[in-house]
Amino acid sequence: MQDRDQSVSLKLAAEARFIPLVQGVVEQGAAAFGLDRGKALRLTMAAEELLSHLAETSGGVAVDLTLTPGGWCVRADFSFVADPSDLWAMNLAAREDIGPGKSMDRLGLLLAARMSDGFEIRLDGRVVHLELRQDHAYEAANPRPVRVVDARGEVVMVDDPEPALIREACALAVDHYPAHLVNETFFTPGKAADMVARGDMNAVVAVDSAGTLAGLMVWRSPSERSVGFCGPYVFVRGGGTAGFLEARMLATVARTKAVSLFSELGTDDLTAENYELLGRLPLGRPGPRGDSGLGDGPEGVELDIRFRHLREDSGRAVWAHPSMRSFLEAAYDRLVLMRDIREADHAGANLPERSVFSARLRPELGIATLAPMVVGRDADRAVADHVRALTRDGYRSILFRLDLAHGWQATLAGSLADNGFSPRLVLPDAGMADVVVFLHG
């Protein structure tokens, strides 16, 4: 359910004298939107550092600031005209060059990125949109001893499950399944319930005739044309819970405009014969229960990514770097997808000087997922720097996602190939167009 617009907007010039104004608006606005004091201060400090950076590098440029409540988070969106290359210090790998004993240039941007729970950079012509996100504080769920019981009587779906039921179902998923198969929001069940209430995630919950929680399945729409799901998570023996959960999900998404359905985290309870296998992602070897890392070796786990057409595919055009054309042709032929592949490369392009990548980290699993927000002339070095920094921090599975709707993203495949990445699977319509997932090593 979407709330009515409660955002707070501010127009100002990027000048140091306006920093106290931004501090006051963000701190008080974030508190009014429910962030606790510590979280509100972190978002305030990040916004302060960003405005200070703009005042130094693009003094006087017009800045639009919008502070928006997101149900489970608060977002501060800055819009301005400036060179996106100047934001390179928000990269995860920027700590290689900035900090005590190193260059202090752009330290403020490094701090802004680290104080935020997430950030996103979008380019709209010459306008840069930079969004800082701070999540509400939630209690973490830790795995509890598992006790599996038989389903009693008929298993049924719960219409419009209350938040408490969703929270308990998420906690049970954490109890029953290995961490690499569990949606990361389940580890903070309150956040998952708030995301469902907000409409940022969909959930279906099953119970048996005695009211015992029998299962859970969640999904989201990364684009209007696709749905990615996690599950099914089954907590009882018997009763056909997995099939009921899948049927409810399929009936729901069939009423949308989505044409593609794929598993983001599919469990062994999934009815595999109802889906096509897109590919497998090796994720390393899980440690003992409760261990936070993934090991190496032949015992490594593989994550199956499965796919299903929801309606006839009408075809579309995608961009591709020459290095990935043969992979795409084989994938599209196997999936019977009509695609017009257009080749793109950096030749003759007027690129920004520096690149900026997003990084989604699951340190407890040793998994990092990168995606480009700005691709610059330093792309080869930027990819290498991220691989080196992540490898040193113990990340054994490094993924990179490219959206083929954008030629500037597709061109990055060349730099990925030069740095040890290879394409492993295509997620149809998972972005503005198809998304290709690369794996390092």
N, C-alpha and C positions, 0 to 999 in steps of 0.2 A: 504494500500500500504506500503510495507516494504522499508525502506531506505537502501542504500548501507552501508556497515560496516564503521562507522565513530568512532569506539571505540578507546580509548586510553589505552594502557596496560603498566604495570610497574612490574618488578620483583625485589624483595628486601628481606632483612632479617629483622626479627622482632627485631629491635634494636632502642633504643631511638634516636640515631643520625640521623635516616632516617625520623623522624617525620616531620621536615621542608620540606623535599622532597615531602612527601605525601600531606602535606598542600598545597604546590604550585601546584601540579598536579591536585588535586581535585578542588581547588578553581578556578584556571584558566580554567580547562577543563569544569567545570560546567557552568561557565560564557559563554564560547564559545558555549556550547550546549543550551544556552538561558535562564538559570535560572537567576532570578534577584539577586541582591547582597545579600539580606537577606537570600534567600533560598540557595544560593551557600555557604554562610558562615555556615549555619546550617549543610549542608552535609559535609563540610570540618571539622567542629568540631566533628561530629559523626565519621568520618574516623580517625581523630587524636586520639580520645578516644579509638577506637578499636585497632589501632596499638600500642598505649601505653599499653593497656591491654595485648596484645600478647607479647610485649617486657618484661613485668613483669612476666607473667605466663609461657611463652614458648620461652624465649629469644633465638634469633638466628634462629628460625624456618623459613623456606622459605615461602614467601608470594607472591602470584600472585594477583595483583589488576587490575581490568578492569573497566573503566569508560565508560558508554554507554548511548547515547541519546535515549530516548524512545518516542519522539514525544510530549507526555504530561507530561513526567517526565525524570529524569536522575537517572541512577542506578550505584552504586559502588559495585562491586562484589569482595569479598576477598576469596581466596582459600588458605587453610593451613592445616597442620596436627597437631591436638591438641585434647585434651579431650573436647568434646562438652558440658560436664557438667559445664565447666567453664563459659559458656554463660548464666547461669541461671538468672543472674541479669538483662537480657533483658526482663524477664517476666513482665507482667503488675502488678502482685502481689508482685514484688520484693521490691516495695516501703515500704512494711510492715517491712522490715528488714534493709533498707539502707536509709541514709539521715541524715540531721542535727539532733543531739541528739541521733542518732542510730549508727550502724556500718557504717564506710565510705569505707569498703572493697567493691570493685567492683562498686563504684559510677560512674566511667567512663563509664561502660557498660550501667548502668541505664540511664545516660545522652544521650548516643548514641542512645538508643532505643527511648527516648522521643523526640530527635531532628529530627528523621527521620519521614517521612510520612508513612513509612511501612518498615518492614524488613522480610526476609525469611532465614531460615536455612535449608540446605539440606546436607545429609550425603552420600558420595560416598566411601564406604569402610572406610578407616581411614581419608579420606580427608573431611574437613568441608568447605562448600560453604556458606558464609554469605553475603547476598545482602542487602544493604541499599538503600532505594528509597526516592527521594525527588521530589514532584510534582511541576509543574509550578504554579505560582500564577494566580488564575482566579477570576473574579468577581462573587459573589454569586447572585442567583436569589431568590427573595422573592415573595410569592403568591400575585397576583393582583386580583382585583374584577373580577368575572367570568361573561362573557356575551356569552351565547350559542345562536348560530344562526342556521337556517335551511341550509342544503346543497343546493347549487344552481347548478342545472344541474348534470352532471355525475361526480362521484368521480373516480379519476384516481391516479395511482402510479407515483411518480416522479423518473425517472431513474437518478442515480448518483446525489442525492441532494447536493446542495452547502452547505458549512459550515454554512452560515447565516441562511438557512432554517432549518437546524438541530438544531441550537441554539434556534431559535424561537419556534420550536416544543417542545423542552425540557422545555422551560419556560412555555408554555401552559399546559404541563402535570403537572407541579408544581401548576399551577392555578386551574386546574380542578379536581385533585384527592387528596385524603388524603395522608399524607406523608408516611404512612406505605406501600402504593402501588406504590410509585414512586421510580424508580431507583435512587440511591443516587448520581450518576454522574449528573443527571438532575439539581441538585441544583447549579451546576457550569456548565452552558451550554457550555461554551467554552471548558472545559475539555472533555465533551461528544463528541463534534464535532471533537476534536483532536484525541480522541480514535477511532472514526469511520474512520478518515482519515488514521490512523496508521494501521487499521485492527484489533485492539484489541476489537472492538465491531462492530456489523453490525446493520444497521438501514434501515427501509423503511418508507417513508413519503408519505402521501396521501393529495391531494388538490381537491377542487371542480372546476367546469368549470370557476369560477370567480377568481381562484387562491388562494382562502381562504384555510388556513391549515385545513385539515379535520381529520388527525390522524397520529399516530406514533407508531411504534413497534420496539423494539431492541432485539438482541440476541447475545450470545457469545458461544464459544465452550470450556467448561472447560476441555474437553479431545477430542481426535480424534473421539471417538465413541458417543459423546453426544452433545446436544445443550440445553442451558437454555435460556428462553426468558422472557421478561417483557412487559406487555401490554395485549391487545391493548389499546392505549390511544386515545380516540375519542373526538373531539372538536366541532362537528356539529351534529345536529339532522337529521336523515334520511340518505339515500344514500348508506346504506350497508357498511359503512367504515370499521367496524371491520372485516367482512368477507373478504374484499379485502386485508386488511393488513395480515391476517392469511394465505390467499392463496398465497400471494407473498412470505411470509416467508417459507412456506412449499415447494414451488417450488424451492426456493434457496437452502435450506438445503438438499433437496432430491438429489442434485448433489454432496453432500459430502459423506464421509464414515460413518457418524453418523448413529447409529441404535436407539438411544433414544432421545426423545424430552420431556422436562419438563418445567413447569412454575416456575420461580424463584419468580416473582411477577405477578400473573395473576389478571386482573381487572374483574369487574362484566360484562364488555362488551365482555369477551371471550366466544366463542361458546362452552359452556361446554360439550355438547353432543358429540363433536368430540374428547374428551379426557377421560381418566380414572382418577379417583380421587386417588392419592397416599396417601393422608392424610391431616390432618388439624393441623396447629400450632397456639395455642392460644397466642396472643401477648399483652394481657391487653386491657384496655379501653382507646381509644384516648381521649385526652383533647379537649377543644374548639379549633376552627381553629386558628392557630397561637400559641397555647400552645405547649411547647416543650416536654411534658412528656406523659407517659401512666399511667393510673390509674389501680386500681384493681377492681375485683368484677364481678358479673354475666353479666354485660353488655360488657365484654371484646370482642374484635374482634378476629376472627379466619381467618388465611390465608390458603386458599385452594391451595394445590400443585397438579397440574394435569400433566398427562403423556400420551405419545402417542408413539407407536412403529413406526419407520420409515421403517424398513425392518425386516425380520425374524431374531430372536435372535438365535445365534449358541451355546450359553451356555459358561460358564467359571467357574473357581474355585475362591472361596473367602475364606478369613479367618474370623473366628468368635470366640469370647470368649463364653464359655458355657452359660453365663448368658443371651445371646442374641440369642441363637440358635432357640428357639421356635418362637420368633418374626420374625426372618428371614424366617423360613420355611413357616409360614403363609403368609408373604408378597410375597414370590416368588410363592407360589401356587396360590394366588389371581391374580398376574400379569402374570402368565404362563411364568415364566422365568426359564430356566434350569441352576441351579447352583450346583456345588459340594462344600459343606460347610466343610471346614477343621477347626478343633478346635485348638485354640492357647491360651496359657497362659504364665505367667512369669516363670513357674517352670524350673529351671536349666539354665535360660538365664543369660548371662553376660551383665547386663544392666549398662549404665552410672549411676553415682551417682545422678545427678539432671536432672529434666525435663525442657523443654522449650516449651511454647505454644504460638501460634499466637493469636492475639485478634483483631477482626474487630468490631469496636464500632459505634453504631448510638445513641449517647447520647440524641439527640432530640426526639428519640422514646423510649429510655430505653431498647434497644435491643443490646446484645453482642453475638458474634459468635466466639467460640474458636475452635482451631484445634491443634493437636500435631505436633511439629517439632522434638523434642527429647523426648523420654519416658524413665525416669530413675527409680531408686529404690524408689524415693520419690513420686511416682505418686499419691498415696492417699492424701498425704499432699498438693501436688501442686494443685490438683483439688480443695480441700477444701479451700486453700488460695485464689484462683481465685474467687470462689463463694462468699467468705466472702468480698473480696475487691469490687467486682462488686455490690453486694447487698448493701453494705454501700454507694456506689456512686449512688444508685437509679436505677440500672438496674433490671427491673422486668421480663424480658424474657432473659434467658441465654441459648444459644444453644451450642452444641458441635458436631463437624463433624468428623467422622472417615472414612478413606479410607480403604476398606476391601481388597485391593491388598496387604497390608502390615500386616504381623502377629504382628509386634511390635505396630502398631496402634490398631488393633483389641483387643489386650490384655487390652488396657486401658478401655474397656467397664466395666470390673470388678470394677475399681476405680470409674467410673462414677456412677455405680449402688449403690456403698457404700456411695456416696455423694448426693443421691437424684435425679439423672438423670434417665430418662427412654427413650428407643428408640421410636421415633414417626413416622418416615417414612424412606423409602429407595429410594435414587435417583439412578436409574440404570445407570451405566457407567459414573457417574458424576466426577470421578477421574481416577486414574489408573485402578480402578475397581469400584464397586458400593460404594456409600457413604451413611452411615447411619447418620441420624440427631437425636440427643438426645436433650431433653428439661429438664431443671431443675424444680423440684417442681411438 
